[in-house]
Amino acid sequence: MIILSVDYGDARTGIAVCDALEMLASPVTVIKETYPPKVAARIAELAAERQAELVVVGNPVNMDGSEGDRSAKCRELADLLTADYGLATDLMDERLTTVEAHRALNETNTRGKARKDVVDAVAAVIILDDYLKKRKAL
């Protein structure tokens, strides 16, 4: 199944996708938009282009497992994708994925504007990798 993942942020939203065999997650793009309906529309376009059957939205729960404001916004985005575009969605705990993305970019010595342009897509890849591992464990 082709799955699209979303690292939803206030200014930038990272997008990643996996292959139909669910073996490899790859970065797609970063959406630079702040208005949630426009973000949802662009995600729906990308899902259609990639023929994604599922959209996984990263859910930034707090370290204690509770849900805060950002988590509520991600849940609202997932609901919008389902209600307005008929997309199947799932939420995935994304605690510390941005930290992991920065660590990965440190290893490749990616700095400055290049780093800012890709960190959210790398975080989306990490979310999708974690989701795929979870699916295989079931």
Backbone as a printed PyTorch tensor [residue, N CA C, xyz], in Angstrom:
tensor([[[  0.8440,  -1.1690,   0.0000],
         [  0.0000,   0.0000,   0.0000],
         [  0.8980,   1.2440,   0.0000]],

        [[  0.5680,   2.1970,  -0.8220],
         [  1.3030,   3.4630,  -0.8380],
         [  0.7370,   4.3470,   0.2660]],

        [[  1.6340,   4.8280,   1.1340],
         [  1.2430,   5.6410,   2.2800],
         [  1.9850,   6.9670,   2.2070]],

        [[  1.2520,   8.0440,   2.4270],
         [  1.8250,   9.3850,   2.4890],
         [  1.9020,   9.7670,   3.9590]],

        [[  3.0020,  10.3860,   4.3870],
         [  3.0710,  10.8460,   5.7690],
         [  3.2460,  12.3540,   5.8080]],

        [[  2.7840,  12.9330,   6.9180],
         [  2.7280,  14.3800,   7.0630],
         [  3.3540,  14.7850,   8.3970]],

        [[  4.3180,  15.6870,   8.3420],
         [  4.8500,  16.3400,   9.5400],
         [  4.3070,  17.7630,   9.4950]],

        [[  3.1650,  17.9760,  10.1590],
         [  2.4130,  19.2250,  10.0630],
         [  2.9890,  20.2730,  11.0090]],

        [[  3.3440,  21.4230,  10.4440],
         [  3.8700,  22.5120,  11.2470],
         [  3.1360,  23.8080,  10.9900]],

        [[  3.4190,  24.8140,  11.8130],
         [  2.7530,  26.1090,  11.6660],
         [  3.1240,  26.8040,  10.3600]],

        [[  4.3950,  26.7150,   9.9540],
         [  4.8540,  27.4090,   8.7450],
         [  5.1830,  26.4560,   7.6060]],

        [[  5.6730,  25.2590,   7.9550],
         [  6.0790,  24.2850,   6.9410],
         [  5.5440,  22.9050,   7.3060]],

        [[  5.1670,  22.1520,   6.2840],
         [  4.6410,  20.8060,   6.4630],
         [  5.4310,  19.8520,   5.5850]],

        [[  6.1190,  18.9130,   6.2130],
         [  6.9080,  17.9370,   5.4770],
         [  6.0520,  16.7790,   5.0070]],

        [[  6.3720,  16.2870,   3.8050],
         [  5.6260,  15.1770,   3.2010],
         [  6.6200,  14.0970,   2.7770]],

        [[  6.2670,  12.8410,   3.0630],
         [  7.0540,  11.6910,   2.6210],
         [  6.0920,  10.6340,   2.0980]],

        [[  6.6230,   9.6840,   1.3590],
         [  5.8040,   8.6090,   0.7930],
         [  6.6070,   7.3180,   0.8100]],

        [[  5.8890,   6.1970,   0.8800],
         [  6.5680,   4.9030,   0.7670],
         [  6.1170,   4.2160,  -0.5150]],

        [[  6.8870,   3.2190,  -0.9020],
         [  6.5520,   2.4270,  -2.0830],
         [  5.4110,   1.4650,  -1.7490]],

        [[  4.8540,   0.8370,  -2.7570],
         [  3.6940,  -0.0410,  -2.5750],
         [  4.0040,  -1.2520,  -1.6930]],

        [[  5.2630,  -1.6550,  -1.6300],
         [  5.6540,  -2.7910,  -0.7900],
         [  5.9350,  -2.3810,   0.6530]],

        [[  5.8270,  -1.0780,   0.9300],
         [  6.0580,  -0.5170,   2.2630],
         [  7.4680,  -0.8170,   2.7690]],

        [[  8.4290,  -0.7380,   1.8500],
         [  9.8170,  -1.0160,   2.2020],
         [ 10.6380,   0.2540,   2.4060]],

        [[ 10.3600,   1.2810,   1.6110],
         [ 11.2240,   2.4530,   1.5920],
         [ 10.4060,   3.7340,   1.6780]],

        [[ 10.7260,   4.5580,   2.6700],
         [ 10.0940,   5.8720,   2.8070],
         [ 11.0360,   6.9140,   2.2300]],

        [[ 10.4910,   7.8210,   1.4330],
         [ 11.2990,   8.8520,   0.7780],
         [ 10.6570,  10.2210,   0.9730]],

        [[ 11.4900,  11.2650,   1.1090],
         [ 10.9280,  12.6120,   1.2030],
         [ 10.3000,  13.0230,  -0.1220]],

        [[  9.2350,  13.8070,  -0.0520],
         [  8.5600,  14.2880,  -1.2600],
         [  8.7520,  15.7900,  -1.4120]],

        [[  8.3030,  16.5360,  -0.4040],
         [  8.3570,  17.9930,  -0.4930],
         [  8.0900,  18.5960,   0.8750]],

        [[  8.2370,  19.9000,   0.9270],
         [  7.8130,  20.6790,   2.0910],
         [  6.8090,  21.7120,   1.5880]],

        [[  5.6300,  21.7040,   2.1870],
         [  4.5800,  22.6620,   1.8440],
         [  4.7920,  23.8940,   2.7110]],

        [[  4.9660,  25.0310,   2.0610],
         [  5.1680,  26.2780,   2.8020],
         [  3.8640,  27.0660,   2.7710]],

        [[  2.9910,  26.7280,   3.6940],
         [  1.6500,  27.3190,   3.7670],
         [  1.2100,  27.2770,   5.2230]],

        [[  0.4710,  28.2890,   5.6600],
         [  0.0300,  28.3500,   7.0480],
         [ -1.4650,  28.1110,   7.2240]],

        [[ -2.2620,  28.3170,   6.1870],
         [ -3.7170,  28.2020,   6.2820],
         [ -4.1250,  26.7290,   6.1530]],

        [[ -4.6660,  26.1260,   7.2440],
         [ -4.9460,  24.6810,   7.2490],
         [ -5.7370,  24.1560,   6.0440]],

        [[ -6.8170,  24.8330,   5.5800],
         [ -7.5140,  24.2930,   4.4110],
         [ -6.6310,  24.2210,   3.1540]],

        [[ -5.7260,  25.1810,   2.9870],
         [ -4.8130,  25.1350,   1.8340],
         [ -3.7930,  24.0190,   1.9970]],

        [[ -3.3210,  23.8030,   3.2320],
         [ -2.3990,  22.6950,   3.4970],
         [ -3.0950,  21.3790,   3.1690]],

        [[ -4.3200,  21.2260,   3.6320],
         [ -5.0880,  19.9990,   3.3780],
         [ -5.3020,  19.7860,   1.8840]],

        [[ -5.6060,  20.8470,   1.1580],
         [ -5.8170,  20.7270,  -0.2910],
         [ -4.5470,  20.2540,  -0.9840]],

        [[ -3.4120,  20.7970,  -0.5830],
         [ -2.1370,  20.3960,  -1.2060],
         [ -1.7960,  18.9500,  -0.8590]],

        [[ -2.0520,  18.5530,   0.3890],
         [ -1.8150,  17.1540,   0.7830],
         [ -2.7030,  16.2340,  -0.0460]],

        [[ -3.9600,  16.6130,  -0.2400],
         [ -4.8820,  15.8070,  -1.0460],
         [ -4.3820,  15.6840,  -2.4830]],

        [[ -3.8600,  16.7710,  -3.0530],
         [ -3.2860,  16.7300,  -4.4050],
         [ -2.1180,  15.7500,  -4.4740]],

        [[ -1.2260,  15.8420,  -3.4920],
         [ -0.0610,  14.9540,  -3.4660],
         [ -0.4780,  13.4970,  -3.2850]],

        [[ -1.4860,  13.2660,  -2.4400],
         [ -1.9860,  11.9000,  -2.2400],
         [ -2.5470,  11.3420,  -3.5450]],

        [[ -3.2660,  12.1650,  -4.2810],
         [ -3.8240,  11.7230,  -5.5650],
         [ -2.7070,  11.4620,  -6.5730]],

        [[ -1.7340,  12.3710,  -6.6540],
         [ -0.6050,  12.1970,  -7.5840],
         [  0.1590,  10.9110,  -7.3090]],

        [[  0.3550,  10.6230,  -6.0470],
         [  1.1450,   9.4460,  -5.6390],
         [  0.2960,   8.1910,  -5.4990]],

        [[ -1.0140,   8.3210,  -5.6720],
         [ -1.9690,   7.2260,  -5.5240],
         [ -1.9100,   6.6050,  -4.1300]],

        [[ -1.7580,   7.4710,  -3.1270],
         [ -1.6890,   7.0220,  -1.7430],
         [ -3.0560,   6.5410,  -1.2680]],

        [[ -3.0560,   5.4230,  -0.5760],
         [ -4.2870,   4.8640,  -0.0410],
         [ -4.5130,   5.2770,   1.4120]],

        [[ -3.4860,   5.8270,   2.0390],
         [ -3.5560,   6.2170,   3.4350],
         [ -2.6520,   7.4130,   3.6620]],

        [[ -3.0930,   8.3430,   4.5100],
         [ -2.2790,   9.4870,   4.9110],
         [ -2.0540,   9.3820,   6.4140]],

        [[ -0.7860,   9.3040,   6.8080],
         [ -0.4260,   9.2400,   8.2230],
         [  0.0110,  10.6310,   8.6510]],

        [[ -0.6710,  11.1690,   9.6470],
         [ -0.3580,  12.4960,  10.1620],
         [  0.3820,  12.3260,  11.4810]],

        [[  1.5760,  12.9170,  11.5630],
         [  2.3310,  12.8720,  12.8050],
         [  1.5690,  13.5690,  13.9130]],

        [[  1.5170,  12.9400,  15.0730],
         [  0.7820,  13.4730,  16.2190],
         [  1.7750,  13.7890,  17.3350]],

        [[  2.0930,  15.0690,  17.5400],
         [  3.1020,  15.4380,  18.5330],
         [  2.5610,  15.4510,  19.9650]],

        [[  2.3590,  14.2630,  20.5120],
         [  1.8940,  14.1810,  21.8890],
         [  3.0140,  14.6250,  22.8260]],

        [[  2.6290,  15.0580,  24.0060],
         [  3.6130,  15.4750,  24.9980],
         [  4.3980,  14.2660,  25.5040]],

        [[  5.5110,  14.5280,  26.1410],
         [  6.3610,  13.4360,  26.6120],
         [  5.6360,  12.5390,  27.6270]],

        [[  4.6510,  13.0860,  28.3380],
         [  3.8870,  12.2860,  29.3010],
         [  2.7190,  11.5490,  28.6490]],

        [[  2.5870,  11.6880,  27.3100],
         [  1.5260,  11.0000,  26.5750],
         [  0.2520,  11.7940,  26.4100]],

        [[  0.1620,  12.9520,  27.0530],
         [ -1.0330,  13.7820,  26.9150],
         [ -0.9850,  14.5490,  25.5940]],

        [[ -2.1430,  15.0390,  25.1850],
         [ -2.2280,  15.7840,  23.9400],
         [ -2.3810,  17.2710,  24.2260]],

        [[ -1.5540,  18.0820,  23.5590],
         [ -1.6040,  19.5270,  23.7170],
         [ -2.2280,  20.2050,  22.5110]],

        [[ -1.9980,  21.5080,  22.3920],
         [ -2.5700,  22.2970,  21.3020],
         [ -2.1160,  21.8140,  19.9260]],

        [[ -0.8300,  21.5440,  19.7860],
         [ -0.2870,  21.1170,  18.4900],
         [ -0.8890,  19.7730,  18.0790]],

        [[ -1.0530,  18.8890,  19.0350],
         [ -1.6600,  17.5850,  18.7660],
         [ -3.0990,  17.7590,  18.2790]],

        [[ -3.8260,  18.6830,  18.9030],
         [ -5.2100,  18.9470,  18.4940],
         [ -5.2560,  19.4650,  17.0590]],

        [[ -4.3070,  20.3160,  16.6840],
         [ -4.2560,  20.8330,  15.3100],
         [ -3.9890,  19.7100,  14.3110]],

        [[ -3.1340,  18.7780,  14.6880],
         [ -2.8390,  17.6520,  13.7870],
         [ -4.0600,  16.7410,  13.6360]],

        [[ -4.7600,  16.5370,  14.7220],
         [ -5.9870,  15.7340,  14.6730],
         [ -7.0310,  16.4280,  13.7860]],

        [[ -7.1330,  17.7550,  13.8990],
         [ -8.0670,  18.5180,  13.0560],
         [ -7.6920,  18.4130,  11.5780]],

        [[ -6.3840,  18.4410,  11.2800],
         [ -5.9470,  18.2880,   9.8870],
         [ -6.3510,  16.9150,   9.3600]],

        [[ -6.1270,  15.8770,  10.1430],
         [ -6.5110,  14.5180,   9.7250],
         [ -8.0170,  14.4440,   9.4820]],

        [[ -8.7880,  15.0430,  10.3810],
         [-10.2520,  15.0500,  10.2150],
         [-10.6600,  15.8030,   8.9460]],

        [[ -9.9910,  16.9110,   8.6560],
         [-10.2660,  17.7080,   7.4520],
         [ -9.9590,  16.8950,   6.1940]],

        [[ -8.8450,  16.1690,   6.1980],
         [ -8.4780,  15.3400,   5.0440],
         [ -9.5290,  14.2600,   4.7790]],

        [[-10.0750,  13.7100,   5.8520],
         [-11.1060,  12.6780,   5.6990],
         [-12.4430,  13.2820,   5.2700]],

        [[-12.8530,  14.3390,   5.9620],
         [-14.1760,  14.9290,   5.6920],
         [-14.2560,  15.6000,   4.3210]],

        [[-13.2410,  16.3800,   3.9680],
         [-13.3020,  17.1570,   2.7320],
         [-12.7760,  16.4170,   1.5010]],

        [[-11.8860,  15.4560,   1.7050],
         [-11.2500,  14.8030,   0.5540],
         [-11.4290,  13.2860,   0.5360]],

        [[-12.0910,  12.7490,   1.5420],
         [-12.3570,  11.3100,   1.5760],
         [-11.1140,  10.4580,   1.7490]],

        [[-10.0540,  11.0430,   2.3040],
         [ -8.8090,  10.3000,   2.4860],
         [ -8.8320,   9.5070,   3.7910]],

        [[ -8.3650,   8.2780,   3.7170],
         [ -8.1900,   7.4870,   4.9340],
         [ -6.9720,   8.0560,   5.6600]],

        [[ -7.1070,   8.2960,   6.9590],
         [ -6.0080,   8.8660,   7.7360],
         [ -5.7610,   8.0580,   8.9960]],

        [[ -4.5650,   8.1990,   9.5150],
         [ -4.1940,   7.6020,  10.7920],
         [ -3.2280,   8.5710,  11.4550]],

        [[ -3.2180,   8.5870,  12.7620],
         [ -2.2810,   9.4230,  13.5060],
         [ -1.1460,   8.5550,  14.0240]],

        [[  0.0590,   9.1160,  14.0340],
         [  1.2400,   8.3860,  14.5100],
         [  1.9930,   9.2650,  15.4910]],

        [[  2.2820,   8.7180,  16.6490],
         [  3.0690,   9.4300,  17.6550],
         [  4.3880,   9.8680,  17.0150]],

        [[  4.6510,  11.1640,  17.0630],
         [  5.8630,  11.6730,  16.4270],
         [  6.8230,  12.3250,  17.4170]],

        [[  6.7330,  11.9510,  18.6780],
         [  7.6240,  12.5400,  19.6720],
         [  9.0830,  12.4250,  19.2340]],

        [[  9.7640,  13.5370,  19.2630],
         [ 11.2060,  13.6420,  18.9960],
         [ 11.6230,  13.3890,  17.5460]],

        [[ 10.6830,  13.3290,  16.6050],
         [ 11.0900,  13.1010,  15.2170],
         [ 11.8780,  14.2740,  14.6520]],

        [[ 11.5370,  15.4980,  15.0260],
         [ 12.2920,  16.6450,  14.5270],
         [ 13.7080,  16.6300,  15.0980]],

        [[ 13.8580,  16.2030,  16.3410],
         [ 15.1900,  16.0650,  16.9400],
         [ 15.9890,  15.0260,  16.1490]],

        [[ 15.3450,  13.8950,  15.8280],
         [ 16.0040,  12.8580,  15.0200],
         [ 16.3740,  13.3850,  13.6390]],

        [[ 15.4930,  14.1740,  13.0500],
         [ 15.7580,  14.7360,  11.7210],
         [ 16.9740,  15.6560,  11.7740]],

        [[ 17.0590,  16.4910,  12.7960],
         [ 18.2250,  17.3680,  12.9380],
         [ 19.5000,  16.5460,  13.1350]],

        [[ 19.4150,  15.4820,  13.8970],
         [ 20.5700,  14.6020,  14.1090],
         [ 21.0270,  13.9940,  12.7800]],

        [[ 20.0760,  13.5360,  11.9810],
         [ 20.4150,  12.9490,  10.6750],
         [ 21.0600,  13.9990,   9.7670]],

        [[ 20.5490,  15.2120,   9.7950],
         [ 21.1170,  16.2730,   8.9670],
         [ 22.4930,  16.7000,   9.4690]],

        [[ 22.7330,  16.5830,  10.7730],
         [ 24.0810,  16.8400,  11.3040],
         [ 25.0730,  15.8400,  10.7230]],

        [[ 24.6450,  14.5870,  10.6290],
         [ 25.5210,  13.5270,  10.1150],
         [ 25.8860,  13.7530,   8.6540]],

        [[ 25.0000,  14.3930,   7.9060],
         [ 25.2850,  14.6690,   6.4920],
         [ 25.8330,  16.0730,   6.2920]],

        [[ 26.0610,  16.7750,   7.4220],
         [ 26.6170,  18.1310,   7.4060],
         [ 25.7530,  19.1000,   6.5960]],

        [[ 24.4370,  18.9320,   6.6900],
         [ 23.4990,  19.8320,   6.0030],
         [ 23.2520,  21.0210,   6.9080]],

        [[ 23.5420,  22.2150,   6.4060],
         [ 23.4670,  23.4190,   7.2250],
         [ 22.6780,  24.5220,   6.5160]],

        [[ 22.3560,  25.5620,   7.2850],
         [ 21.7600,  26.7750,   6.7430],
         [ 20.4210,  26.5850,   6.0720]],

        [[ 20.2490,  27.2660,   4.9380],
         [ 18.9750,  27.2480,   4.2120],
         [ 18.6290,  25.8380,   3.7320]],

        [[ 19.6330,  25.0870,   3.3030],
         [ 19.3810,  23.7230,   2.8330],
         [ 18.7590,  22.8870,   3.9510]],

        [[ 19.2410,  23.0830,   5.1640],
         [ 18.7170,  22.3410,   6.3080],
         [ 17.2720,  22.7350,   6.5840]],

        [[ 17.0100,  24.0330,   6.6060],
         [ 15.6600,  24.5400,   6.8760],
         [ 14.6700,  24.0340,   5.8300]],

        [[ 15.1350,  23.9180,   4.5870],
         [ 14.2660,  23.4840,   3.4940],
         [ 13.9140,  21.9970,   3.5460]],

        [[ 14.7270,  21.1750,   4.2250],
         [ 14.4740,  19.7270,   4.1870],
         [ 14.1350,  19.0930,   5.5270]],

        [[ 14.3600,  19.7900,   6.6350],
         [ 14.1890,  19.1380,   7.9370],
         [ 12.7770,  18.5890,   8.1280]],

        [[ 11.7590,  19.2680,   7.6570],
         [ 10.3920,  18.7920,   7.8380],
         [ 10.0930,  17.5620,   6.9750]],

        [[ 10.6670,  17.5030,   5.7880],
         [ 10.4930,  16.3130,   4.9420],
         [ 11.2220,  15.1240,   5.5530]],

        [[ 12.3960,  15.3660,   6.1320],
         [ 13.1330,  14.2910,   6.8030],
         [ 12.3300,  13.8000,   8.0120]],

        [[ 11.7210,  14.7180,   8.7620],
         [ 10.8720,  14.3250,   9.8920],
         [  9.6890,  13.4740,   9.4010]],

        [[  9.1160,  13.8210,   8.2540],
         [  8.0120,  13.0300,   7.6850],
         [  8.4790,  11.6240,   7.3200]],

        [[  9.7120,  11.5060,   6.8360],
         [ 10.2810,  10.1810,   6.5320],
         [ 10.3970,   9.3650,   7.8130]],

        [[ 10.8560,   9.9870,   8.8860],
         [ 11.0060,   9.2840,  10.1660],
         [  9.6420,   8.8350,  10.6890]],

        [[  8.6410,   9.7010,  10.5870],
         [  7.2860,   9.3330,  11.0000],
         [  6.8110,   8.1150,  10.2070]],

        [[  7.0320,   8.1420,   8.8990],
         [  6.5890,   7.0410,   8.0440],
         [  7.3710,   5.7630,   8.3380]],

        [[  8.6770,   5.8660,   8.5420],
         [  9.4750,   4.6830,   8.9080],
         [  8.9390,   4.0480,  10.1890]],

        [[  8.6580,   4.8820,  11.1910],
         [  8.1210,   4.3720,  12.4570],
         [  6.7630,   3.7120,  12.2470]],

        [[  5.9350,   4.3240,  11.4030],
         [  4.6110,   3.7740,  11.1280],
         [  4.7270,   2.4150,  10.4250]],

        [[  5.6310,   2.3200,   9.4680],
         [  5.8180,   1.0550,   8.7460],
         [  6.3240,  -0.0420,   9.6820]],

        [[  7.2150,   0.3040,  10.6000],
         [  7.7040,  -0.6760,  11.5840],
         [  6.5560,  -1.1530,  12.4670]],

        [[  5.7080,  -0.2300,  12.8550],
         [  4.5480,  -0.5750,  13.6950],
         [  3.6190,  -1.5210,  12.9450]],

        [[  3.3740,  -1.2550,  11.6600],
         [  2.4940,  -2.1100,  10.8560],
         [  3.0600,  -3.5260,  10.7280]],

        [[  4.3560,  -3.6140,  10.5420],
         [  4.9910,  -4.9340,  10.3800],
         [  4.9640,  -5.7220,  11.6760]],

        [[  4.9680,  -5.0110,  12.8080],
         [  4.9670,  -5.6800,  14.1090],
         [  3.5980,  -6.2490,  14.4760]],

        [[  2.5420,  -5.7840,  13.7970],
         [  1.1800,  -6.2570,  14.1320],
         [  0.9260,  -7.6580,  13.6520]]])
